[in-house]
């Protein structure tokens, strides 16, 4: 169990592939709320993803993830990235990208990669981003609910994804 609350993070360092940080450990019962993830120095730091998993093992998904009431500003690629997750709620977050949306060809507010089951994406505000506000790039997705989100200044598609996506 991990809970991050009322925190502010700016200018994250880049962690290279092969770093001990990427040990494929599956996470369970994670809550991230009332926090800010902000990239202010775009010349020396790259906030690849404001919140999210970067590695996974296919048979060991991350489970029970709650991401709510956060502010994510100017991520290099993703605001929130979920890879191989079962049971996640992403709600009441504000995600904005007004720097990289103009220069990067692939900024996405929220993405679900690989397996994504029992996912709720609701009541979020998206501003900027040049590919999608929500992108479901999965080989199997079940029980994905997308509702009540606000989209501003979109330079791509509101919701994008692969062929086997079921959105209810």
GUGUPA-443679 format. One record per residue (C-alpha): residue number from 0; residue in three letters; x, y, z. Coordinates in nm, 3 decimals, decimal comma. Example, Ala and Ser with C-alpha at 12.3 -4.5 7.8 and 13.67 -1.06 7.14 Angstrom:
+-----+---------+---------+---------+---------+
: num : residuo :       X :       Y :       Z :
+-----+---------+---------+---------+---------+
:   0 :     Ala :   1,230 :  -0,450 :   0,780 :
:   1 :     Ser :   1,367 :  -0,106 :   0,714 :
+-----+---------+---------+---------+---------+
***
This chain:
+-----+---------+---------+---------+---------+
: num : residuo :       X :       Y :       Z :
+-----+---------+---------+---------+---------+
:   0 :     Unk :   0,000 :   0,000 :   0,000 :
:   1 :     Unk :   0,130 :   0,342 :  -0,097 :
:   2 :     Unk :  -0,038 :   0,680 :  -0,058 :
:   3 :     Unk :   0,101 :   1,007 :  -0,195 :
:   4 :     Unk :  -0,102 :   1,308 :  -0,086 :
:   5 :     Unk :  -0,057 :   1,686 :  -0,091 :
:   6 :     Unk :   0,286 :   1,668 :  -0,258 :
:   7 :     Unk :   0,446 :   1,890 :  -0,523 :
:   8 :     Unk :   0,709 :   1,755 :  -0,761 :
:   9 :     Unk :   0,894 :   1,957 :  -1,024 :
:  10 :     Unk :   1,155 :   1,868 :  -1,286 :
:  11 :     Unk :   1,197 :   1,496 :  -1,235 :
:  12 :     Unk :   1,533 :   1,345 :  -1,335 :
:  13 :     Unk :   1,534 :   1,098 :  -1,623 :
:  14 :     Unk :   1,590 :   0,737 :  -1,516 :
:  15 :     Unk :   1,759 :   0,528 :  -1,781 :
:  16 :     Unk :   1,632 :   0,188 :  -1,890 :
:  17 :     Unk :   1,807 :  -0,078 :  -1,686 :
:  18 :     Unk :   1,796 :   0,137 :  -1,373 :
:  19 :     Unk :   1,716 :  -0,049 :  -1,051 :
:  20 :     Unk :   1,396 :   0,158 :  -1,047 :
:  21 :     Unk :   1,262 :  -0,055 :  -1,333 :
:  22 :     Unk :   1,247 :  -0,386 :  -1,149 :
:  23 :     Unk :   0,901 :  -0,496 :  -1,280 :
:  24 :     Unk :   0,749 :  -0,505 :  -0,932 :
:  25 :     Unk :   0,368 :  -0,503 :  -0,954 :
:  26 :     Unk :   0,203 :  -0,234 :  -0,741 :
:  27 :     Unk :  -0,118 :  -0,282 :  -0,541 :
:  28 :     Unk :  -0,338 :  -0,033 :  -0,354 :
:  29 :     Unk :  -0,178 :   0,289 :  -0,478 :
:  30 :     Unk :  -0,341 :   0,626 :  -0,407 :
:  31 :     Unk :  -0,206 :   0,951 :  -0,552 :
:  32 :     Unk :  -0,420 :   1,253 :  -0,469 :
:  33 :     Unk :  -0,414 :   1,628 :  -0,415 :
:  34 :     Unk :  -0,063 :   1,653 :  -0,562 :
:  35 :     Unk :   0,113 :   1,844 :  -0,842 :
:  36 :     Unk :   0,358 :   1,715 :  -1,102 :
:  37 :     Unk :   0,500 :   2,010 :  -1,292 :
:  38 :     Unk :   0,776 :   2,041 :  -1,547 :
:  39 :     Unk :   0,911 :   2,394 :  -1,548 :
:  40 :     Unk :   1,262 :   2,354 :  -1,688 :
:  41 :     Unk :   1,210 :   2,199 :  -2,030 :
:  42 :     Unk :   1,573 :   2,245 :  -2,134 :
:  43 :     Unk :   1,732 :   2,017 :  -1,874 :
:  44 :     Unk :   1,458 :   1,786 :  -1,748 :
:  45 :     Unk :   1,202 :   1,564 :  -1,912 :
:  46 :     Unk :   0,890 :   1,464 :  -1,719 :
:  47 :     Unk :   0,820 :   1,158 :  -1,935 :
:  48 :     Unk :   0,501 :   1,073 :  -1,748 :
:  49 :     Unk :   0,352 :   1,274 :  -1,463 :
:  50 :     Unk :   0,212 :   0,961 :  -1,298 :
:  51 :     Unk :   0,239 :   0,606 :  -1,416 :
:  52 :     Unk :   0,397 :   0,271 :  -1,461 :
:  53 :     Unk :   0,674 :   0,224 :  -1,712 :
:  54 :     Unk :   0,746 :  -0,148 :  -1,680 :
:  55 :     Unk :   0,540 :  -0,458 :  -1,620 :
:  56 :     Unk :   0,530 :  -0,835 :  -1,624 :
:  57 :     Unk :   0,236 :  -0,970 :  -1,826 :
:  58 :     Unk :   0,102 :  -1,208 :  -1,558 :
:  59 :     Unk :   0,153 :  -0,964 :  -1,268 :
:  60 :     Unk :  -0,065 :  -0,656 :  -1,326 :
:  61 :     Unk :  -0,069 :  -0,343 :  -1,114 :
:  62 :     Unk :  -0,398 :  -0,336 :  -0,919 :
:  63 :     Unk :  -0,626 :  -0,098 :  -0,730 :
:  64 :     Unk :  -0,487 :   0,236 :  -0,845 :
:  65 :     Unk :  -0,660 :   0,563 :  -0,747 :
:  66 :     Unk :  -0,538 :   0,889 :  -0,904 :
:  67 :     Unk :  -0,752 :   1,187 :  -0,804 :
:  68 :     Unk :  -0,746 :   1,565 :  -0,764 :
:  69 :     Unk :  -0,396 :   1,607 :  -0,908 :
:  70 :     Unk :  -0,242 :   1,867 :  -1,136 :
:  71 :     Unk :  -0,003 :   1,752 :  -1,410 :
:  72 :     Unk :   0,165 :   2,017 :  -1,624 :
:  73 :     Unk :   0,384 :   1,978 :  -1,936 :
:  74 :     Unk :   0,476 :   1,610 :  -1,939 :
:  75 :     Unk :   0,707 :   1,514 :  -2,226 :
:  76 :     Unk :   0,489 :   1,223 :  -2,342 :
:  77 :     Unk :   0,210 :   1,123 :  -2,101 :
:  78 :     Unk :   0,020 :   1,291 :  -1,821 :
:  79 :     Unk :  -0,091 :   0,958 :  -1,672 :
:  80 :     Unk :   0,031 :   0,626 :  -1,813 :
:  81 :     Unk :  -0,112 :   0,296 :  -1,693 :
:  82 :     Unk :   0,059 :  -0,020 :  -1,818 :
:  83 :     Unk :  -0,097 :  -0,359 :  -1,739 :
:  84 :     Unk :  -0,348 :  -0,238 :  -1,477 :
:  85 :     Unk :  -0,656 :  -0,400 :  -1,330 :
:  86 :     Unk :  -0,880 :  -0,173 :  -1,125 :
:  87 :     Unk :  -0,800 :   0,196 :  -1,161 :
:  88 :     Unk :  -0,992 :   0,519 :  -1,107 :
:  89 :     Unk :  -0,862 :   0,842 :  -1,258 :
:  90 :     Unk :  -1,088 :   1,128 :  -1,157 :
:  91 :     Unk :  -1,094 :   1,503 :  -1,093 :
:  92 :     Unk :  -0,744 :   1,564 :  -1,229 :
:  93 :     Unk :  -0,628 :   1,862 :  -1,435 :
:  94 :     Unk :  -0,380 :   1,775 :  -1,710 :
:  95 :     Unk :  -0,228 :   2,043 :  -1,930 :
:  96 :     Unk :   0,040 :   2,050 :  -2,196 :
:  97 :     Unk :   0,101 :   2,384 :  -2,356 :
:  98 :     Unk :   0,471 :   2,337 :  -2,433 :
:  99 :     Unk :   0,517 :   1,991 :  -2,585 :
: 100 :     Unk :   0,187 :   1,990 :  -2,771 :
: 101 :     Unk :   0,355 :   2,216 :  -3,026 :
: 102 :     Unk :   0,690 :   2,038 :  -3,062 :
: 103 :     Unk :   0,636 :   1,671 :  -2,976 :
: 104 :     Unk :   0,436 :   1,452 :  -3,210 :
: 105 :     Unk :   0,308 :   1,223 :  -2,938 :
: 106 :     Unk :   0,177 :   1,390 :  -2,621 :
: 107 :     Unk :  -0,118 :   1,216 :  -2,456 :
: 108 :     Unk :  -0,305 :   1,316 :  -2,139 :
: 109 :     Unk :  -0,406 :   0,964 :  -2,024 :
: 110 :     Unk :  -0,304 :   0,636 :  -2,182 :
: 111 :     Unk :  -0,378 :   0,274 :  -2,093 :
: 112 :     Unk :  -0,123 :   0,032 :  -2,243 :
: 113 :     Unk :  -0,138 :  -0,347 :  -2,266 :
: 114 :     Unk :  -0,414 :  -0,497 :  -2,051 :
: 115 :     Unk :  -0,653 :  -0,252 :  -1,889 :
: 116 :     Unk :  -0,953 :  -0,387 :  -1,701 :
: 117 :     Unk :  -1,202 :  -0,216 :  -1,472 :
: 118 :     Unk :  -1,076 :   0,133 :  -1,554 :
: 119 :     Unk :  -1,275 :   0,451 :  -1,479 :
: 120 :     Unk :  -1,168 :   0,785 :  -1,631 :
: 121 :     Unk :  -1,410 :   1,059 :  -1,523 :
: 122 :     Unk :  -1,442 :   1,426 :  -1,435 :
: 123 :     Unk :  -1,094 :   1,523 :  -1,558 :
: 124 :     Unk :  -0,998 :   1,845 :  -1,737 :
: 125 :     Unk :  -0,762 :   1,821 :  -2,036 :
: 126 :     Unk :  -0,595 :   2,126 :  -2,191 :
: 127 :     Unk :  -0,350 :   2,093 :  -2,480 :
: 128 :     Unk :  -0,182 :   1,765 :  -2,588 :
: 129 :     Unk :  -0,136 :   1,691 :  -2,956 :
: 130 :     Unk :  -0,224 :   1,325 :  -3,002 :
: 131 :     Unk :  -0,511 :   1,236 :  -2,769 :
: 132 :     Unk :  -0,666 :   1,331 :  -2,444 :
: 133 :     Unk :  -0,742 :   0,965 :  -2,375 :
: 134 :     Unk :  -0,568 :   0,685 :  -2,565 :
: 135 :     Unk :  -0,643 :   0,318 :  -2,505 :
: 136 :     Unk :  -0,364 :   0,118 :  -2,668 :
: 137 :     Unk :  -0,449 :  -0,229 :  -2,549 :
: 138 :     Unk :  -0,465 :  -0,586 :  -2,667 :
: 139 :     Unk :  -0,756 :  -0,650 :  -2,432 :
: 140 :     Unk :  -0,967 :  -0,393 :  -2,250 :
: 141 :     Unk :  -1,275 :  -0,469 :  -2,046 :
: 142 :     Unk :  -1,503 :  -0,248 :  -1,840 :
: 143 :     Unk :  -1,351 :   0,085 :  -1,938 :
: 144 :     Unk :  -1,574 :   0,377 :  -1,840 :
: 145 :     Unk :  -1,502 :   0,724 :  -1,975 :
: 146 :     Unk :  -1,739 :   0,999 :  -1,864 :
: 147 :     Unk :  -1,782 :   1,366 :  -1,772 :
: 148 :     Unk :  -1,436 :   1,478 :  -1,890 :
: 149 :     Unk :  -1,372 :   1,831 :  -2,023 :
: 150 :     Unk :  -1,155 :   1,876 :  -2,329 :
: 151 :     Unk :  -0,988 :   2,207 :  -2,425 :
: 152 :     Unk :  -0,737 :   2,303 :  -2,695 :
: 153 :     Unk :  -0,710 :   1,952 :  -2,838 :
: 154 :     Unk :  -0,469 :   1,916 :  -3,129 :
: 155 :     Unk :  -0,548 :   1,549 :  -3,197 :
: 156 :     Unk :  -0,838 :   1,319 :  -3,106 :
: 157 :     Unk :  -1,038 :   1,320 :  -2,783 :
: 158 :     Unk :  -1,040 :   0,940 :  -2,751 :
: 159 :     Unk :  -0,817 :   0,713 :  -2,959 :
: 160 :     Unk :  -0,725 :   0,350 :  -2,947 :
: 161 :     Unk :  -0,690 :   0,010 :  -3,095 :
: 162 :     Unk :  -0,949 :  -0,219 :  -3,249 :
: 163 :     Unk :  -1,036 :  -0,437 :  -2,949 :
: 164 :     Unk :  -1,153 :  -0,167 :  -2,710 :
: 165 :     Unk :  -1,486 :  -0,184 :  -2,533 :
: 166 :     Unk :  -1,591 :   0,147 :  -2,375 :
: 167 :     Unk :  -1,905 :   0,149 :  -2,164 :
+-----+---------+---------+---------+---------+
***
